[in-house]
Amino acid sequence: MDSEGHAKLTDYVTQFMAAASGQPQSQSSQPTMSANSTQLPERPKQEAEANGESEGWSPASWRSKPIKQVVTYEDQAAVSSALTKLSSLPPIVTPTEIARLKASLRDAALGKSFLLQGGDCAELFSYCADNPIDAKIKLLLQMSLVLIWGSNKPVIRIGRIAGQYAKPRSSPTEMLNGKEVPSFRGDILNGYDPDSRRVDPERLVSAYFHSATTLNYIRGQLASGIADLHNPLDWELGHVRDEELQSKYTKIVNSISDSLRFMKTIGADTSGQLQTVDLFTSHEGLVLEYEQSLTRRLRHPAGYKPSQPSNDGKGWYNTSAHFIWIGDRTRQIDGGHVEYFRGIENPIGIKVGPSMKNDELVELLDIVNPNKEIGKITLITRYGADKVESMLGAHIEAVKSSGHIVVWQCDPMHGNTRSTPTGIKTRSFNSIFSELSSALKIHKEHGSFLGGMHLELTGDAVTECTGGSEGLVDEDLSLNYTTYCDPRLNEKQALELAFLVAGHYRADEKLL
């Protein structure tokens, strides 16, 4: 190995150990749901201001605002009982974990690390089982290794897992077998079976326990070595039909394997940092009754600089997940979702689609992040391959002019959904990679950084997206189409996407 190769391996070791240890490189309109639901008591304005809360904000202040994706429950007593139960249950995640993620995201905003976020479109309660959870953990680990190799940066891993149980819908009802039934809105609200479409408040409590159980299993598996790089990884590439492409991927795998052997040779694998990684959880913060019930006033971790300084050393944390985001359908400036999100300490995401105007985006940032905290906001762009070129650059310049420093993350999935002639919803791998490639190029042209990618994926061998090195076509979709909502990349397609993005970074590096 030449001196340049040794230098690359040394950099790789440094970046992986930083990522594995979780240490950042730098220091750090419809009416609301029900008036009868459990609400927090109002407190004097002076007390709220002394505790550093945004003016007029409380975990329940969203109820005074108009809200999209409203949930209508028939049994108000059952709703009140469920929310009271949720309010008494312990947090699922901790302020220390939330603060650690926010510090890492600060590095992503500054171009020093890369955010990989992925998981199911709509997580089901039945996915709370060892095999599907293990498959997602292993896939995210392999993808992150490839991205570390390509970008020469630490990778932050966030799963769409342990809480992604709600889905926004364009219509409250749909036609099934000639009968109009309520739309499936995710396991947190109703069931996929037509006979289970009635909204059931008991599912709110069930969502908590499935989230907590999933995260408990993830923590146990990470502590037990599922991410230990001493264990062999399955890099099987037999599905790649193109010989030139297979050769290219094989070289990447060999380089990563050489790096891991090199770390073992020099003793870098004895510190314990290569035996586990951080994996944070996330979901769309859609059902605000649930989010409010798990919003707790807790003491800040030592050394943490809060978004809202307070006299009592505490802040409001959403303890249902480390990271939650506002969807493209619920980001109204005067809406209940924006009102809720502006008051919590968690890092938050905002979906940015083709309908987002430049001034609207800046106003939204000013509301949810008035102190312009770096690492607080992740903008998740989702234009579509045919619109990204005309929209992303203007949004980048608007944000730069505003003084906000955000994590720019590309969601190449939602803007590239189509239906086959037979009515099956799918996405093209080529369109997905095209939007990612365009985003990388446009950020570079505007002196910005693409800080991450946001993917709907599964660790299973599903056939829901066409294309990729397997060569899936529309006729193949019925082979193993199992999604209950939007189509996901299978494990081979997701890993291939990581290979392609890594290759893009390596190609850029050679041009310097």
C-alpha positions in Angstrom: 0.0 0.0 0.0 1.4 3.4 -1.0 1.7 6.5 1.4 -1.5 8.0 -0.1 -3.4 4.7 0.7 -2.1 4.7 4.3 -3.2 8.3 4.7 -6.7 7.4 3.4 -6.9 4.4 5.8 -5.8 6.6 8.7 -8.6 9.2 7.8 -11.1 6.3 7.5 -10.2 5.0 11.0 -10.5 8.5 12.5 -13.9 9.1 10.8 -15.3 5.7 11.8 -14.2 6.0 15.4 -15.7 9.4 15.6 -19.0 8.1 14.2 -18.9 5.0 16.4 -18.3 6.9 19.6 -21.1 9.4 18.8 -18.9 12.3 19.5 -19.3 15.4 17.3 -16.3 16.9 15.7 -17.2 20.4 17.0 -18.5 21.5 20.3 -21.0 22.0 20.7 -57.3 24.6 8.0 -59.5 22.6 10.2 -60.5 22.8 13.8 -58.3 21.0 16.4 -59.2 17.6 17.5 -61.2 17.5 20.7 -61.6 20.1 23.4 -62.4 17.3 25.8 -59.0 15.6 25.6 -56.5 15.8 28.4 -54.8 19.2 28.4 -52.1 20.8 30.6 -53.3 23.5 33.0 -52.4 27.1 32.1 -49.6 28.7 34.0 -49.0 32.4 34.7 -47.3 34.2 31.8 -44.5 35.4 34.2 -43.7 31.8 35.1 -43.5 30.7 31.5 -41.2 33.6 30.6 -38.9 32.9 33.6 -38.6 29.3 32.4 -37.5 30.5 29.0 -40.6 29.3 27.0 -41.5 31.0 23.8 -44.2 33.6 24.3 -47.5 32.0 24.8 -46.2 28.5 24.3 -47.0 25.4 26.2 -47.2 21.7 25.1 -50.9 22.3 24.6 -50.9 25.7 22.9 -51.2 24.0 19.5 -54.8 23.4 20.3 -55.7 27.0 19.8 -54.5 26.9 16.2 -56.1 25.5 13.0 -54.7 22.0 12.2 -54.5 19.8 9.1 -54.8 16.0 9.2 -57.3 16.3 12.0 -58.2 13.2 13.9 -61.9 12.6 14.9 -62.5 10.2 17.7 -66.0 9.0 18.5 -65.4 8.1 22.2 -64.0 11.2 23.9 -63.9 9.4 27.3 -61.6 6.8 25.8 -59.4 9.5 24.3 -59.0 11.2 27.6 -58.2 8.0 29.4 -55.6 7.1 26.8 -53.9 10.5 27.0 -53.9 10.4 30.8 -52.2 7.0 30.7 -49.6 8.3 28.2 -48.9 11.3 30.3 -48.0 9.1 33.3 -45.7 6.7 31.4 -41.9 7.3 31.5 -40.0 8.9 28.7 -38.9 6.7 25.8 -35.8 8.7 25.1 -33.6 11.0 27.3 -32.5 14.6 27.1 -28.9 13.4 27.1 -29.5 11.3 23.9 -31.4 14.2 22.3 -28.6 16.7 23.1 -26.0 14.3 21.7 -27.9 14.0 18.4 -28.3 17.8 18.2 -24.5 18.3 18.7 -23.8 15.8 15.9 -26.3 17.5 13.6 -24.4 20.7 14.2 -21.5 19.1 12.5 -23.7 18.0 9.6 -24.9 21.5 9.1 -21.3 22.7 8.9 -20.4 20.0 6.4 -18.3 18.0 8.8 -20.5 14.9 8.9 -23.3 13.2 7.0 -26.8 12.2 8.1 -28.2 8.9 7.0 -31.9 8.5 7.9 -34.0 5.6 6.7 -36.7 3.1 7.5 -40.3 2.2 6.7 -42.8 4.5 5.2 -45.4 3.4 7.6 -44.1 1.3 10.5 -46.5 -1.4 11.6 -46.9 -2.8 15.2 -46.1 -6.2 13.7 -42.6 -4.9 12.7 -41.8 -4.9 16.4 -40.0 -8.3 16.1 -36.4 -9.3 16.2 -35.8 -10.2 12.5 -37.1 -7.0 10.9 -35.4 -4.8 13.4 -32.1 -6.6 13.0 -32.3 -6.3 9.3 -32.8 -2.6 9.4 -29.9 -2.1 11.9 -27.5 -4.1 9.8 -28.6 -2.3 6.6 -28.1 1.1 8.1 -24.7 0.0 9.4 -23.5 -1.2 6.1 -24.8 1.9 4.3 -23.0 4.1 6.8 -19.8 2.2 6.3 -19.9 2.8 2.6 -20.8 6.5 3.0 -17.9 7.0 5.5 -15.6 5.4 3.0 -16.8 7.7 0.2 -17.3 11.0 2.0 -14.4 10.6 4.5 -16.8 12.0 7.2 -18.5 10.5 10.3 -22.1 9.3 9.5 -25.0 10.0 11.9 -27.6 7.2 11.8 -31.3 7.9 12.4 -33.9 5.3 11.9 -37.5 5.9 10.8 -38.2 3.4 13.5 -39.7 3.0 17.0 -42.6 5.4 16.4 -43.3 5.9 12.6 -46.8 4.7 13.1 -48.8 7.7 11.6 -49.2 8.6 8.0 -50.9 11.7 6.5 -53.5 11.0 3.9 -54.8 13.2 1.0 -58.4 12.0 1.7 -60.1 10.9 4.9 -61.8 8.0 3.0 -61.1 5.7 0.1 -63.0 3.2 -2.0 -62.3 -0.5 -1.4 -64.2 -3.2 -3.3 -66.9 -0.6 -4.2 -67.3 0.5 -0.6 -66.2 3.8 0.9 -64.2 3.3 4.1 -61.9 5.5 6.3 -58.4 5.7 4.9 -55.6 3.8 6.7 -53.8 6.4 8.7 -51.2 4.2 10.4 -51.3 1.7 13.3 -51.3 4.5 15.8 -54.9 5.4 14.7 -56.5 2.5 12.9 -55.9 -0.8 11.3 -55.2 -1.7 7.6 -57.9 -4.3 7.5 -61.1 -2.7 6.2 -62.9 -3.9 9.3 -60.4 -2.1 11.5 -60.6 1.4 10.0 -62.5 3.0 12.9 -60.1 5.3 14.8 -59.3 3.6 18.1 -57.8 5.7 21.0 -56.3 2.6 22.6 -53.9 2.5 19.7 -52.2 5.6 21.1 -51.1 3.7 24.2 -50.2 0.6 22.0 -48.0 2.9 19.9 -46.1 3.9 23.0 -45.4 0.3 24.1 -44.4 -0.8 20.6 -42.0 2.2 20.3 -40.5 1.5 23.8 -40.2 -2.2 23.1 -38.5 -1.6 19.7 -36.1 0.9 21.1 -35.3 -1.3 24.1 -34.5 -4.2 21.7 -32.3 -1.9 19.5 -30.4 -0.8 22.6 -29.9 -4.3 23.7 -28.7 -5.5 20.3 -26.2 -2.6 20.0 -24.9 -3.3 23.5 -24.6 -7.0 22.6 -22.5 -6.3 19.5 -24.8 -6.4 16.5 -22.8 -3.4 15.1 -19.5 -4.9 16.1 -17.1 -4.5 13.2 -15.2 -7.6 14.4 -18.2 -9.6 13.0 -18.2 -10.4 9.3 -20.6 -8.4 7.1 -22.6 -9.8 4.3 -21.5 -7.9 1.1 -23.0 -10.5 -1.3 -23.2 -8.8 -4.8 -24.4 -11.7 -6.9 -27.6 -9.7 -7.8 -25.6 -7.1 -9.7 -26.1 -8.1 -13.4 -23.7 -5.6 -15.0 -20.2 -6.9 -14.8 -18.5 -3.5 -14.8 -20.8 -2.3 -12.0 -20.2 -5.5 -10.0 -16.4 -4.9 -10.4 -16.8 -1.4 -9.2 -18.8 -2.3 -6.1 -16.4 -5.2 -5.4 -13.5 -2.8 -5.3 -15.4 -0.6 -2.8 -16.1 -3.6 -0.6 -12.5 -4.8 -0.7 -11.3 -1.3 0.2 -13.7 -1.2 3.2 -12.6 -4.7 4.3 -8.9 -3.7 4.0 -9.6 -0.7 6.2 -11.2 -2.9 8.8 -8.3 -5.3 8.8 -5.9 -2.4 9.0 -7.7 -1.1 12.1 -7.3 -4.6 13.7 -3.6 -4.7 12.8 -2.8 -1.4 14.4 -4.9 -2.2 17.5 -7.6 0.4 16.7 -10.2 -2.3 17.4 -9.3 -2.8 21.0 -10.7 0.5 22.4 -14.3 -0.8 22.3 -15.4 2.0 20.0 -15.8 -0.4 17.1 -18.2 -2.6 19.0 -21.2 -0.4 18.9 -22.7 2.7 17.3 -25.3 5.3 18.0 -28.7 4.8 16.3 -31.2 7.5 16.9 -35.0 7.2 16.4 -37.4 9.5 14.5 -40.9 9.8 13.1 -43.2 12.4 11.7 -44.8 14.4 14.5 -48.3 14.1 13.1 -50.6 13.1 15.9 -50.2 16.0 18.3 -52.3 14.5 21.1 -49.7 11.8 21.3 -46.7 14.1 21.0 -48.1 16.4 23.7 -48.6 13.6 26.1 -44.9 12.6 25.8 -43.6 16.2 26.1 -41.9 16.6 29.4 -40.2 19.3 31.3 -36.8 17.8 32.2 -33.4 18.9 33.4 -30.9 19.8 30.7 -27.8 17.6 30.5 -24.6 19.1 32.0 -22.9 21.4 29.6 -25.9 21.6 27.2 -26.8 25.0 25.8 -30.6 25.0 25.5 -32.7 26.5 22.7 -34.7 28.3 25.3 -32.7 29.3 28.4 -34.5 28.9 31.7 -34.1 29.8 35.4 -34.8 26.3 36.6 -32.3 24.5 34.3 -35.1 22.6 32.6 -36.7 22.5 29.1 -39.5 20.9 27.2 -38.4 17.7 25.5 -40.4 15.5 23.2 -39.5 12.1 24.7 -41.3 10.0 22.1 -38.2 10.1 19.8 -34.8 11.8 19.4 -35.9 13.6 16.2 -39.3 14.4 14.8 -40.3 16.2 11.6 -43.1 18.3 10.2 -44.6 16.9 7.0 -45.2 18.8 3.8 -48.9 18.7 4.4 -48.8 20.2 8.0 -46.2 23.0 7.8 -48.7 25.9 7.7 -47.2 29.0 9.3 -50.3 29.6 11.5 -51.0 25.9 12.0 -51.0 23.7 15.1 -48.0 21.6 14.1 -45.7 24.6 13.6 -46.9 25.9 17.0 -46.1 22.7 18.7 -42.7 22.2 17.1 -41.5 25.7 18.0 -41.4 25.0 21.7 -39.4 21.7 22.0 -35.7 21.2 22.6 -35.4 18.3 20.1 -33.7 18.8 16.8 -36.5 18.9 14.2 -37.0 18.3 10.5 -39.2 20.2 8.0 -40.2 18.7 4.7 -39.7 21.2 1.9 -41.6 20.4 -1.3 -42.3 22.2 -4.6 -45.1 24.3 -3.1 -42.7 26.0 -0.6 -42.1 29.7 -1.4 -38.7 31.3 -0.5 -40.2 33.8 1.9 -42.4 31.2 3.5 -39.4 29.0 4.2 -37.5 31.8 5.9 -40.6 32.8 8.0 -41.0 29.2 9.0 -37.3 29.0 10.1 -37.7 32.2 12.1 -40.7 30.8 14.0 -39.2 27.4 14.9 -35.6 28.5 15.4 -35.6 32.3 16.3 -32.2 32.0 17.9 -30.7 30.5 14.7 -29.3 27.5 16.6 -27.0 25.4 14.4 -28.0 21.8 14.4 -31.6 22.5 15.4 -33.2 22.3 12.0 -32.9 19.8 9.2 -34.6 20.8 5.9 -35.7 17.7 4.1 -36.1 18.6 0.5 -38.5 16.5 -1.6 -39.0 18.0 -5.0 -38.8 15.2 -7.5 -36.1 14.6 -10.1 -37.9 16.8 -12.6 -38.2 19.8 -10.2 -35.1 19.8 -8.1 -33.0 21.8 -10.6 -35.5 24.6 -10.7 -36.2 24.9 -7.0 -33.3 23.8 -4.7 -30.9 26.6 -5.6 -33.4 29.4 -4.8 -34.2 27.8 -1.5 -30.5 27.5 -0.6 -29.9 31.1 -1.4 -33.0 32.2 0.6 -31.8 30.3 3.7 -28.2 31.6 3.3 -29.5 35.2 3.1 -31.6 34.7 6.3 -28.6 33.8 8.4 -29.9 30.4 9.3 -27.5 27.4 9.1 -29.4 24.2 8.6 -28.8 20.6 7.8 -29.8 20.1 4.1 -31.1 16.6 3.6 -32.4 15.1 0.4 -35.5 13.0 0.4 -35.5 11.5 -3.1 -38.4 9.2 -2.5 -41.6 11.2 -2.2 -41.3 13.4 -5.2 -40.7 10.4 -7.5 -43.7 8.3 -6.8 -45.7 7.0 -9.8 -48.4 4.5 -10.6 -48.0 1.6 -13.1 -50.7 1.1 -15.8 -52.2 -1.5 -13.5 -52.4 1.0 -10.6 -49.5 -0.2 -8.4 -47.7 2.6 -6.7 -43.9 2.5 -7.3 -40.7 4.6 -7.6 -37.9 4.4 -10.0 -34.4 3.8 -8.7 -33.0 5.9 -11.5 -35.2 8.9 -10.5 -34.3 8.5 -6.9 -30.6 8.6 -7.7 -31.1 11.4 -10.2 -32.6 13.7 -7.6 -29.8 12.8 -5.1 -27.1 13.5 -7.8 -28.7 16.8 -8.7 -28.9 17.8 -5.1 -25.2 17.1 -4.6 -24.3 19.1 -7.6 -26.6 22.1 -6.8 -25.3 22.4 -3.3 -21.8 22.5 -4.5 -22.6 25.2 -7.1 -24.1 27.3 -4.3 -21.3 26.9 -1.9 -23.5 24.7 0.4 -23.4 21.1 1.6 -25.8 18.2 1.2 -25.8 17.1 4.8 -27.7 13.9 4.4 -30.3 11.7 2.7 -33.7 10.5 3.9 -34.9 7.2 2.5 -37.8 4.9 2.8 -36.2 1.4 2.9 -36.4 -2.0 4.4 -33.9 -4.7 5.2 -36.1 -7.3 3.4 -36.1 -8.5 -0.2 -39.2 -6.6 -1.3 -40.1 -5.7 -4.9 -41.6 -2.2 -4.6 -39.3 0.1 -6.5 -38.2 -0.6 -10.0 -34.7 -0.4 -11.4 -31.3 -0.8 -9.6 -28.7 -3.5 -10.4 -31.4 -6.2 -10.0 -33.1 -4.8 -13.0 -36.6 -4.9 -11.5 -39.4 -3.8 -13.9 -43.1 -3.1 -13.4 -44.0 -6.7 -14.0 -41.7 -7.8 -11.1 -43.5 -5.6 -8.5 -46.1 -8.3 -7.6 -43.4 -10.8 -6.6 -43.0 -9.4 -3.1 -44.9 -6.1 -2.8 -45.7 -5.9 1.0 -45.8 -2.2 1.8 -49.0 -0.9 3.5 -48.3 2.6 2.2 -45.5 3.9 -0.1 -42.9 1.8 -1.9 -39.6 1.2 -0.2 -36.1 0.4 -1.5 -35.1 -3.2 -0.7 -31.8 -4.0 1.0 -29.9 -4.4 -2.3 -31.2 -1.1 -3.8 -30.6 0.8 -0.6 -27.0 -0.4 -0.4 -26.5 0.3 -4.1 -27.6 3.9 -3.5 -25.0 4.2 -0.8 -22.4 2.9 -3.2 -23.4 5.4 -5.8 -23.4 8.4 -3.4 -20.0 7.3 -2.0 -18.7 7.1 -5.6 -19.9 10.6 -6.3 -17.9 11.9 -3.3 -14.8 10.0 -4.3 -15.0 11.3 -7.9 -15.3 14.9 -6.5 -12.3 14.3 -4.3 -10.2 13.3 -7.4 -11.1 16.6 -9.1 -9.7 18.7 -6.3 
